[in-house]
Amino acid sequence: MCYERNTVFFVTGIDTDIGKSVITGLLARFLRSSNVDCISAKLVQTGCTGMSEDILTHRKLEGAEPRPEDYTGETCPYMFKFPASPHLAAEMEGINIYPEYITACVNKLAKTHDCVLLEGAGGLMVPLTRNLLTADFVSEQGWPLIVVCSGRLGSINHSLLTLEAAQRRNIPLAGVVYNEYPPEKPEIGKDSKTVIKDYLKSNNINAPFIEAPAIEDLNNPPSADFGEIFRELL
């Protein structure tokens, strides 16, 4: 798969608390260390006030201070206090989520950077509004997908459902990143990797499967190589 400069990559997790914010930060760190002008962003942030806590996680892992776009809200177009799916959190505050506004913010970032890493909220099938699933929104935009998974119990089911949902919507898969944290029982972790790799192969999905190192300290993250995903940009 060939990516041009100014590409937007959508980073989704197979579930909540799967580590997609940390992985997004590691992806950004890798790109910046490879001299790619990358900026990360957040689709919608819930359960937060002030600056997006996920954006701050990205910046910490990048080893960078918040950017001007973080203060103006361009990297996180919508933020809601209640920790719930975007559609519900927005309704509780009497606010409408306008997908076209998100698109405008993301496209503005893409025009001034080599690429954008856009982290989703929850999983791929989370409703963005009552009438729009995140998966359908991503499909409409044509953004290549990076799926974050892990070996925790239940992850095989969630991983394959996410990949199938993307495939049915013709969302291009840029890569699958396996998060090693928190550590799972070796037998489960090893088998989870095998099953996901076999699924990709049997469904003729030509996308890299990358194992990301476990991160114990966000202030001192280990190096990680995501070159297989971004080789056209390097």
URVEN-V102674 format. One line per field, one symbol per residue. ss: DSSP state (A for helix, B for strand, O for the rest). psi: psi as a letter, one per 30 degrees, with the letter a starting at -180 (. if undefined). burial: + if it has 16 or more other ideal C-beta (glycine too) atoms within 10 Angstrom, else -. Layout:
ss = ???
psi = ???
burial = ???
//
This chain:
ss = OOOOOOBBBBBBBOOOOOOAAAAAAAAAAAAAAOOOOBBBBBOOBBOOOOOOAAAAAAAAAAOOOOOAAAAAOOOBOOBBOOOOOAAAAAAAOOOOOOAAAAAAAAAAAAAAOOBBBBBBBBBOOOBBBOOBBAAAAAAAAOOBBBBBBBOOOOAAAAAAAAAAAAAAOOOOBBBBBBBOOOOOOAAAAAAAAAAAAAAAAAOOOOOBBBBBOOOOOAAAOOOOOOAAAAAAAO
psi = kkkllgkkkkjllfllhfgfeeeeeeeeeeeefghkjkkllkekklhllbkkfeeeeeeeffhllklefeefgffiekklekilkeeeeeefghkkkjefeeeeeeeeeefglelkjjkajbafgkkelfgjleeeeeeefgkkkjkkaaglkffeeeeeeeeeeeefghjkjelkkjjfklklkeeeeeeeeeeeeeeeefghjikkjkjklkjfjffiklkkjgeeegeff.
burial = --+---+++++++++--+++++++++++++++---+-+++++++++-+--++-+++++++++----+-++---+++++++---++++-+++-----+-+--+--++--++--++++++++++++-++++---+++++++-+-++++++++++--++-+++-++-++----+-+++++++----+----+--++--+--++------++++-+--+-----+--+-+--++--+-
//
